[in-house]
Amino acid sequence: MNIPFSILDLAPVVTGSTSSQALRNTIDLARHADRLGYTRYWLAEHHGMPGIASSAPSVLIAEIAAATSRLRIGAGGIMLPNHAPLIVAEQFGTLEALHPGRIDLGVGRNAGIEPRVGKALRISPENQSVEDFTRKLIELRNYFDEDSFAVPAAGNRPPVWLLGSSVRSAKMAALLGLRFAFAHHLNEKQTTPALDAYREAFRPSVELEKPYALITVPIICAETDTRARKLAEPGALAFVELQNLGIGQSPRAQLPTMEEVDNYRYSSADREIVNTYFESQVIGGQETVRTKLDDLIKRTEADEIMATGMVYCNKDLLRSYELLAGLYSDGACVWARAREHADISRSSLGASSTS
């Protein structure tokens, strides 16, 4: 069972570190992914979060594209309500012009933003509506047309993806003929219904002839199941603390250390939260991860898996992606297919963007 594998990175800032180090870790991980043969590397957009340094994806994409040679680099994604479509088109048209055939533009509509951040971004209820998002998305796509005034977006069209975590977003992607990225890590129970709805409602477009969907999956792979679970414990504790927040309380700023995990006194309710957390993750040694992924791919029929992981030590995260890369046929088969798919996508995009 061989399909393309990719990576979603949030540039996490862990306890005791800095945002500068987090960004350097992101570039190191991207280079590592490039050598290992992953298909694409995406950066998420988050604002006002001390534990996440990926607030400016387009800037990071430019840096990573220059530091790698074959990876597709993209946004997973740009939150369109935060931006004027023209600016997004100019930024990603510039990236595509500089790195042709290697840029992805994923867009999403995230209404769950902190009030002070929303105020700073000039967000209003009107520009968070589905209708406004749809209008902006159509406007954005039009700026990449050959006859557009949006230089250098005109004629430099990266593949556009719609990000979502619901059946509604899946149907929107289908009706617009877009590639679809489903946040399995946020809403795993809706993954199969959403992908089924996407395929059923899909309408071919100039950009895409048939449906194509990836799912983002939290994956931590280590030499043993025990080691992988240990690496995942800081993320589990952060999840426990998030679930236990009182009204008006702010979540932990950064990923906790192993020492904090060891010293934390878990209640019985906390243990239930931890078990729920681990059930939603793909965590384990290589054989455990392979079994879980095979089952997930079979159930969802996803076209691509995009791994994401929160690990305190960057070298453990690098090792996790290295072990994941070697899962299927020692990596050779899955990566060969990934490269072939990337080549086909670039070829079809080139044909469509001149029509």
Buried (B, 14 or more C-beta within 10 A) or exposed (E): EBBBBBBBBBBBBBBEBEBEBBBBBBBBBBBBBBBBBBBBBBBBBBBBBEBBBBBBBBEBBBBBBEBBEEBBBBBBBBBBBBBEBBBBBBBBBBBBBBBEBBBBBBBBBBEEBEEEBBEEBEBEEEBBBEEBBBBBBEBBBBBBBEEBEBBBBBBBBBBBBBBBBBBEBBBBBBBBBBBBBBBBBBBBEBBBEBBBBBBEBBEEBEBBEEBBBBBBBBBBBBEEBEBBBBBBBBBBBBBBBEBEEEEEEEEBEBBBBBEBBEEEEBEEEBEEBBEEBBEBBBBBBBEBBBEBBEEBBEEBEBBBBBBBBBBBBBEBBBBBBBBBBBBBEEBEEBBEBBBEBBEEBBEBBEEBBEE
